[in-house]
Amino acid sequence: MVSVRSDRPGSRAGALLAGAVLLAGAAAGCGGSPDAAPSGPVPGITDRPCPKAVNREHGCVYLGLISDLSSTQFRALGVPMVAAQRAFWDRVNRQGGIGGYDIDAHTYVRDNRYDVAAHRRAYDEIKDRVLALGQSLGSPTTEGILDDLRATRTIAVPGSYPSKWEFENVILESGASYCFEAMNAVDYAADTFRAKSVMSIHYPGDYGGDAAAGAKAGAAARKLGYSAVETGQGAAGQEAAIKAVLARKPDLVVLTTGPAEAAAIIAGTVEAGFDGHFMGNNPTWNKALLQSPVAAAMKSRYLQVAPWKPFASDSPGHTAMRQSLGRVRPDDAYTSGWVLSYPLKAVLQRAAANRSLTREGLYEALGQITNVDYEGMLPARAGDTSGTPNSAAYRESVIARPDEREFTGAKVVTDFTAGPTTRAYRLETPCYNPGGTAGS
């Protein structure tokens, strides 16, 4: 959900959205000093208690969180995600820790400003002092440290969802990929709207390319017409996409952009008489769209495809998250940060049970996990990391519609579901091939 970018919006809708997004969350600190936890025989583990230990008799396992805490691109996502993950691990400690250790997710929080070089510098600073990365925000940023993660067998939890992560043994992801989200959108539209044609409007790169490949596969499987338009950042730069929609008149437009671009495309096409439907990958949505001039069109024409249910949902995990966070403005970035932490907890517990709480032990434990207790936020089977990419990949999404009465502006209209294309698809290689094309 992270490989999206926003630019300075060139429309009233975009301006309202940008203002609302930049107000989200309070600024997170960058953690303690690099010398707070000297590395021992096992990187990231000490016999001494954590600086903020709940259990003073425990040793300490240090996790690194590298996120966007200051840029205009993803600070509104990164800050709440970090806050949720800190709260998640503090709750683990209150419940007794893991294997005689508390988990520290405070000391080694670093800001990548959603910049590949800054991410690498942050990683190099902390890599010998943490056992694993509890967050590595972004696809290109995580790609930039992937060789070292592989070489040191350091597990990382990505803040992004391209299908290529299914093929990496050091990446611990949750939820359906962008590719499967888009397939589920096409299947839903074919069954619900009787759609006969699909257009993908998408960013370049892993986020947009992965979703466009899924939309293309879905259209082919359902024998629907398909076309694709690659678009850049910024609400003001969507004229070509708007013209393409008006010229081709698809029944379904799959949007894989940021919220500002989605608002511009929907406004520009609906105002010109387009009467088709829009469905967006999860990062395309932001509640601020319901305070923009495009709100009416969004409520009547747009559906969101999401990897899990929103902040106010009724599950033990959602309830625990809200209780742990205390009084915060509801935001689904908190939900993402919390959900993403469950698989790492399961891997740490398995490694501790194996008496091998080391990087190598985590690497081995990851291949032994067949389900994860997400406390109802995802089905347990979503945590299978033991099989091949095709057998282990989780494929289900939820569909939601805009609703200003909901805390985060989205009302779920389906439970977790995978369409026939998604269920039948064989994931033998990543959906997105940078050397090829995502659509035609």
C-alpha positions in Angstrom: 0.0 0.0 0.0 3.0 2.2 0.0 4.3 2.4 -3.5 2.2 5.4 -4.4 3.3 9.0 -4.5 1.5 12.3 -4.4 2.5 15.6 -5.9 1.5 19.1 -5.4 -2.2 18.9 -6.5 -3.4 21.1 -9.3 -7.1 21.1 -8.5 -9.3 22.1 -5.6 -10.0 18.5 -4.9 -6.3 17.8 -4.7 -5.6 20.8 -2.5 -8.2 19.8 0.0 -6.9 16.2 0.0 -3.3 17.3 0.4 -4.2 19.5 3.4 -6.1 16.7 5.1 -3.4 14.1 4.5 -0.6 16.3 5.9 -2.6 16.9 9.1 -2.7 13.1 9.8 -0.7 11.9 12.8 1.7 13.6 15.1 5.4 13.5 14.2 7.2 10.4 15.4 10.7 10.6 17.0 13.7 9.0 15.4 14.5 6.8 18.4 17.6 6.6 20.6 21.2 7.0 19.8 23.1 4.5 17.8 25.1 3.5 20.9 22.0 2.7 23.0 22.2 -1.1 22.3 25.7 -2.3 21.6 25.7 -5.4 19.4 26.6 -8.7 21.1 27.3 -12.2 19.8 23.8 -12.1 18.2 23.0 -8.8 16.4 20.1 -7.1 17.9 19.9 -9.1 21.2 21.3 -8.3 24.6 20.9 -9.9 28.0 20.3 -6.4 29.5 16.7 -5.2 29.7 15.3 -2.9 27.0 15.5 0.9 27.7 11.8 1.0 28.2 11.5 -2.6 29.6 8.2 -3.8 30.9 9.8 -7.0 32.3 13.0 -5.9 34.0 14.3 -9.4 34.3 14.1 -10.0 30.5 16.8 -9.4 27.9 16.0 -7.3 24.9 15.4 -7.9 21.2 15.8 -4.8 19.1 13.8 -4.3 15.9 14.4 -1.6 13.4 11.7 0.5 11.8 12.6 2.5 8.7 9.7 4.6 7.6 8.8 8.0 6.1 8.5 10.4 9.0 9.0 13.7 7.3 8.4 13.9 3.6 5.3 15.2 1.9 4.9 11.8 0.1 4.2 9.3 2.8 4.6 10.9 6.2 0.9 10.7 6.7 1.2 6.9 6.2 4.6 6.3 7.9 3.9 8.2 11.2 0.7 6.3 12.1 2.3 2.9 11.0 5.2 3.5 13.3 2.9 4.5 16.2 0.8 1.3 15.7 3.9 -0.9 15.6 5.3 0.6 18.7 2.0 0.0 20.4 1.8 -3.5 19.1 5.2 -4.6 20.5 4.5 -2.7 23.8 1.4 -4.9 24.1 3.5 -8.0 23.4 5.8 -7.0 26.3 2.9 -6.4 28.6 1.7 -10.0 27.7 5.1 -11.4 28.9 7.4 -10.8 25.9 8.8 -13.6 23.8 11.2 -16.3 25.0 12.5 -14.3 28.0 12.9 -11.1 26.0 11.1 -7.8 25.7 10.8 -6.4 22.2 12.1 -2.9 21.6 10.5 -1.0 18.7 11.5 2.4 19.9 15.3 2.7 19.9 16.0 2.1 16.2 13.3 4.1 14.4 14.7 5.9 11.4 13.4 8.3 8.8 13.9 7.4 5.1 12.0 10.5 3.8 10.8 8.0 1.1 14.2 8.3 -0.5 16.2 5.2 -1.6 19.6 6.6 -0.6 18.3 7.8 2.8 16.8 4.4 3.4 20.1 2.7 2.7 21.9 5.1 5.0 19.4 4.4 7.8 19.7 0.7 7.3 23.5 0.8 7.3 23.4 2.7 10.6 21.3 0.2 12.4 21.7 -3.1 10.6 24.3 -4.5 13.1 22.2 -3.5 16.1 18.8 -5.0 15.2 17.6 -8.6 14.9 15.1 -7.8 12.1 13.3 -4.9 10.5 9.8 -4.5 11.8 9.1 -2.1 9.0 10.8 -1.2 5.7 8.5 1.3 4.1 8.3 1.3 0.3 9.1 -1.0 -2.6 12.1 0.8 -4.2 13.5 1.6 -0.8 13.3 -2.0 0.3 14.7 -3.2 -3.0 17.7 -1.0 -2.3 18.7 -3.0 0.8 17.5 -6.4 -0.5 20.9 -7.8 -1.3 22.2 -7.2 2.2 19.0 -8.6 3.7 19.6 -11.8 1.8 23.3 -11.9 2.6 22.7 -11.5 6.3 19.4 -13.4 6.4 17.8 -10.4 8.0 14.0 -10.6 8.0 12.1 -7.4 7.0 8.5 -6.5 7.1 7.7 -4.4 4.0 5.3 -1.5 3.9 4.3 -2.4 0.4 2.5 -5.2 -1.4 3.9 -6.1 -4.9 3.7 -9.7 -5.8 7.4 -10.0 -6.1 7.7 -10.1 -2.3 6.2 -13.6 -2.5 9.5 -14.7 -4.1 11.8 -13.3 -1.3 12.6 -15.5 1.6 13.6 -12.6 3.8 10.5 -10.6 3.2 7.5 -11.2 5.6 4.4 -9.7 4.0 0.7 -9.7 4.9 -2.4 -9.4 2.8 -3.1 -9.7 -1.0 -0.7 -8.2 -3.4 -1.6 -5.3 -5.7 -1.8 -7.8 -8.5 -4.5 -9.9 -6.7 -6.3 -6.8 -5.6 -6.7 -5.7 -9.2 -7.8 -9.2 -10.3 -10.4 -9.2 -7.5 -11.6 -5.8 -8.7 -12.1 -7.1 -12.3 -13.9 -10.3 -11.1 -16.2 -8.2 -8.9 -17.0 -5.8 -11.7 -17.6 -8.7 -14.2 -20.0 -10.4 -11.7 -21.7 -7.3 -10.2 -21.7 -4.7 -12.9 -21.6 -7.1 -15.9 -18.6 -5.2 -17.1 -17.4 -6.0 -20.6 -14.3 -3.8 -20.8 -11.6 -2.7 -18.4 -9.1 0.1 -18.4 -6.1 0.2 -16.0 -4.8 3.7 -15.1 -1.7 3.3 -13.1 1.6 4.7 -11.9 4.8 3.3 -13.4 6.9 0.9 -11.2 6.0 -1.9 -8.8 2.8 -0.5 -7.4 1.1 0.5 -10.7 2.8 -2.2 -12.8 1.8 -5.0 -10.5 -1.8 -3.9 -10.3 -2.0 -3.4 -14.1 -0.7 -6.9 -14.7 -3.4 -8.2 -12.4 -6.1 -6.2 -14.1 -4.9 -7.5 -17.5 -4.9 -11.1 -16.3 -8.4 -10.6 -14.9 -9.7 -9.2 -18.1 -8.1 -12.0 -20.2 -9.6 -14.7 -17.9 -13.1 -13.1 -18.1 -12.8 -12.4 -21.8 -13.2 -8.6 -21.4 -11.7 -5.9 -23.5 -8.6 -4.4 -21.9 -6.5 -1.2 -22.2 -4.0 0.5 -20.0 -2.8 4.1 -19.5 0.4 4.8 -17.5 0.2 8.1 -15.7 2.4 10.2 -13.5 2.0 12.1 -10.2 -0.1 15.2 -9.7 -3.7 16.0 -10.1 -2.9 18.5 -12.8 -1.2 15.9 -15.0 -4.2 13.6 -15.6 -5.5 15.1 -18.9 -4.2 12.1 -21.0 -5.8 9.6 -18.7 -9.1 11.5 -18.7 -9.1 11.7 -22.5 -8.4 8.0 -22.8 -11.4 7.1 -20.5 -13.7 9.4 -22.5 -12.5 8.0 -25.8 -12.6 4.3 -25.0 -15.6 4.3 -22.5 -14.6 1.3 -20.5 -17.2 -0.3 -18.2 -14.6 -0.4 -15.4 -11.6 1.8 -14.7 -9.1 0.2 -12.3 -7.2 3.1 -10.6 -3.7 2.4 -9.2 -2.6 5.9 -8.3 -2.7 8.2 -5.3 -5.8 9.9 -4.0 -5.2 13.2 -5.6 -4.8 11.7 -9.1 -7.9 9.5 -8.6 -9.9 12.5 -7.6 -8.8 14.4 -10.8 -9.6 11.4 -13.1 -13.0 10.7 -11.6 -14.0 14.4 -11.6 -12.8 15.0 -15.1 -14.5 12.0 -16.6 -17.8 12.1 -14.7 -18.3 15.8 -15.4 -17.8 15.0 -19.1 -20.5 12.4 -19.0 -18.7 9.1 -18.4 -21.0 6.7 -16.8 -18.8 3.7 -16.0 -17.5 2.4 -12.6 -14.1 3.0 -10.8 -12.4 0.6 -8.5 -9.1 1.5 -6.8 -6.3 -0.4 -5.2 -6.1 0.4 -1.5 -3.5 3.3 -1.7 -5.8 5.2 -4.0 -8.3 5.9 -1.2 -8.2 8.6 1.5 -11.1 9.8 3.6 -10.3 13.4 2.7 -11.8 12.7 -0.8 -15.2 12.9 1.0 -14.5 16.5 1.8 -13.6 17.3 -1.8 -15.7 18.4 -4.8 -15.5 14.9 -6.1 -17.3 13.4 -3.1 -20.6 12.8 -4.8 -19.1 11.0 -7.8 -16.9 8.9 -5.5 -19.9 7.8 -3.5 -21.9 6.8 -6.5 -19.1 5.4 -8.8 -16.1 4.3 -6.8 -15.2 1.1 -4.8 -12.0 0.5 -2.9 -10.2 -2.9 -2.9 -8.4 -3.4 0.4 -6.2 -6.0 2.0 -8.1 -5.9 5.4 -11.0 -4.2 7.1 -10.8 -0.6 8.4 -9.9 0.9 11.8 -13.3 0.6 13.4 -14.0 -3.0 12.5 -15.2 -5.5 15.1 -12.5 -8.1 15.7 -10.3 -8.9 18.7 -7.3 -7.5 16.9 -9.0 -4.2 15.9 -10.2 -3.8 19.5 -6.7 -4.5 20.9 -5.2 -2.0 18.5 -7.6 0.8 19.4 -7.2 0.1 23.1 -3.4 0.1 22.8 -3.3 3.3 20.8 -5.6 5.2 23.0 -7.2 8.5 21.8 -6.1 8.9 18.2 -7.8 10.2 15.1 -9.1 7.0 13.3 -6.7 6.2 10.4 -6.3 3.0 8.4 -2.5 3.5 8.4 -2.7 2.5 12.1 -4.5 -0.7 11.0 -1.8 -1.5 8.4 1.1 -1.0 10.9 -0.7 -3.3 13.5 -1.7 -6.0 11.0 1.8 -6.2 9.5 3.4 -7.0 12.9 1.6 -10.3 13.5 3.7 -12.5 11.2 6.9 -11.2 12.7 5.6 -12.0 16.2 4.8 -15.5 15.0 8.3 -16.0 13.6 9.9 -14.7 16.8 7.8 -17.1 18.8 8.7 -20.0 16.6 12.4 -19.2 16.7 12.2 -18.9 20.5 10.4 -22.3 20.7 13.2 -23.7 18.5 15.8 -22.2 20.9 17.2 -20.3 18.0 16.4 -16.7 18.5 19.0 -15.5 16.0 18.8 -14.2 12.4 19.4 -17.7 11.1 16.8 -19.0 13.5 14.3 -16.4 12.3 15.1 -17.3 8.7 14.5 -21.0 9.4 11.3 -20.3 11.5 9.8 -18.3 8.7 9.7 -21.4 6.5 7.9 -23.3 9.2 4.9 -21.0 9.7 1.7 -22.3 8.2 -0.8 -19.9 9.8 -0.7 -16.7 11.9 -3.1 -15.6 14.6 -4.1 -12.2 13.4 -6.8 -12.0 16.1 -9.4 -11.9 13.4 -7.9 -9.0 11.4 -7.0 -11.5 8.6 -7.8 -15.2 8.4 -5.1 -17.4 10.0 -4.3 -19.0 6.6 -3.1 -15.5 5.3 0.1 -16.1 7.4 1.3 -19.2 5.5 5.0 -18.7 4.7 5.9 -22.3 4.4 5.0 -23.1 0.8 5.9 -22.0 -2.7 4.8 -18.5 -3.8 1.9 -20.0 -5.7 0.7 -22.1 -2.8 1.3 -19.7 0.0 0.2 -16.4 -1.6 -2.8 -14.9 0.1 -5.4 -13.9 -2.5 -8.5 -12.4 -0.7 -9.5 -8.8 -0.5 -12.4 -6.8 0.9 -14.5 -4.4 -1.1 -15.6 -1.1 0.5 -17.6 1.9 -0.7 -17.1 5.5 0.4 -19.3 6.5 3.3 -18.7 9.7 5.3 -20.5 8.2 8.3 -17.6 5.7 8.8 -14.6 6.6 10.9 -12.2 6.2 8.0 -14.7 7.0 5.3 -15.1 3.4 3.9 -17.9 0.9 4.5 -17.1 -2.7 3.9 -19.6 -4.4 1.5 -17.9 -7.8 1.1 -16.1 -10.1 3.5 -12.7 -11.5 2.5 -13.1 -12.9 -1.0 -11.1 -14.0 -4.0 -12.7 -14.1 -7.4 -12.4 -17.0 -9.8 -9.5 -15.4 -11.7 -7.6 -14.9 -8.6 -8.2 -18.4 -7.2 -7.2 -20.0 -10.5 -4.1 -17.8 -11.2 -0.7 -19.6 -11.0 1.9 -17.3 -9.4 5.0 -18.8 -11.0 6.8 -15.4 -11.4 6.0 -11.9 -10.1 3.0 -10.4 -11.9 5.0 -7.3 -12.9 7.9 -7.7 -15.2 9.9 -4.5 -15.4 11.4 -5.6 -18.6 8.0 -6.0 -20.3 4.8 -4.1 -20.3 1.9 -4.1 -17.9 -0.8 -3.7 -20.5 -1.6 -2.7 -24.0 
